[in-house]
Amino acid sequence: RRISKRLVPRENGPPGEHLLGLRNGEELSLSGSLSIRVVHGLADVWGAKLTPSHTFVHIVAPFWQALPRLRAVKQSESKRAACERLQVEEDDDIRKFVASHSWPTVLVMGGLKSTETVELRECLTAPMGHPRLCASRAFSSLAEKFNALAVASGLEEPPVLLVMGKKNVGKSSCCRYLVNALLQGFGEVCFL
């Protein structure tokens, strides 16, 4: 809840857009439907890496499923330099917000039907009892290794990965994470 208190409505932006600063490693559980874009730093949503962009990513997290988490990720020096170059192209109110705060990651959040900050806070403060998706540390390593193998093999046919295991060990969660992570390197990923 303390993170959602940092929401700041944009001064000169479209109605309903808010700025939010995050420290490295901070996480938000997302619920409902909202649009997010990174203006400074890096973020990860269930395997999908979000980098500074002018394009919003629409996230839908139905209440009946476990909720995904958005996590601020520490970035390398080269990524930080690229981020600073992109930041120059942002609107004045965003540049002023980034310059006046020391947040490693800054998001623009919007996509709500109303301009109310209260509605956006509700998307970021799901009830504590509601299940959250938990990514195993092995998921990111698996995605990186599979991606490297697929790129290095140069096969004409797409690689296939079979995920097997006992009941309730996280096979579906692992697959969803992999799909999000692999979509950045491949134009198409099939999940059966």
Order of alpha helices (4+ residues) and beta strands (2+ residues): beta-beta-beta-beta-beta-beta-beta-beta-alpha-alpha-beta-alpha-alpha-alpha
